[in-house]
């Protein structure tokens, strides 16, 4: 069974100045990330602004990502939607496009109980023959996947793990310690990558790796080599940037930072484009460190 591991980039989606998908710059940026050593490419995650695109646009983005990666690393496609039916439809189509794993966020806006989440993910697992990574990000969705729910869902072999962006380390520990040992648990909060790995996690899906791919990869590679001191140095080095992310919509700040680093990925789609000059100045100060 597919294993989700290493340092995976939820790649920003390149747009033109009029907010149209820019396939050429997107594929160039993916190539840059792979050459920097990332373990996987994840189109249509939170940093990829999945919430901002139509289904037709999403399919073009997934197709472009698979083409750019060309088998060099696994491709994780974000296919979670609000409804179960729509999620299954998008997931089935993505599965036919050459992706390696589906990342499925909880339903959002609608309030879902744990029983609702079990029913939702069970239906998807039963009807989509692909490795599935659950995605927990309660601050954005309003719904949190409890560890007991993950334990129940582990009955489906194609549910292979979970990305936890709760920012709650104890919650991540419960996934690691109290569910099923075969499940991959990935840190979704960049400040917890090393600690997740040391606790038994299998890797991270790192928004910061769009901006500092070599640095974020170093956390994982140093940890894997047993050099915890160097891994911790790399982990601590991202704190100044993480502080700036808190000044605005985090994934929009990431996208601005990528542009400022010389990669022409364009604006975020309104209303979440990052235009505050204070944020730009703070990023300039970070890049001088």
Secondary structure, 3 states (H helix, E strand, C coil): CCCCCEEEECCCCCECCCCCECHHHHHHHHHHHHHCCCCEEEECCCCCCHHHCCHHHHHHHHHHHHHHHCCCCEEEEECCCCCHHHHHHHHHHHHCCCCCEEEEECCCCCCCCHHHHHHHHHHHHHHCCCCEEEEECHHHHCCCCCHHHHHHHCCCCCEEEEEECCCCHHHHHHHHHHCCCCCEEEECCHHHHHHHHHHCCCEEECHHHHCCHHHHHHHHHHHHCCCHHHHHHHHHHCHHHHHHHCCCCHHHHHHHHHHHCCCCCCCCCCCCCCCCHHHHHHHHHHHCC
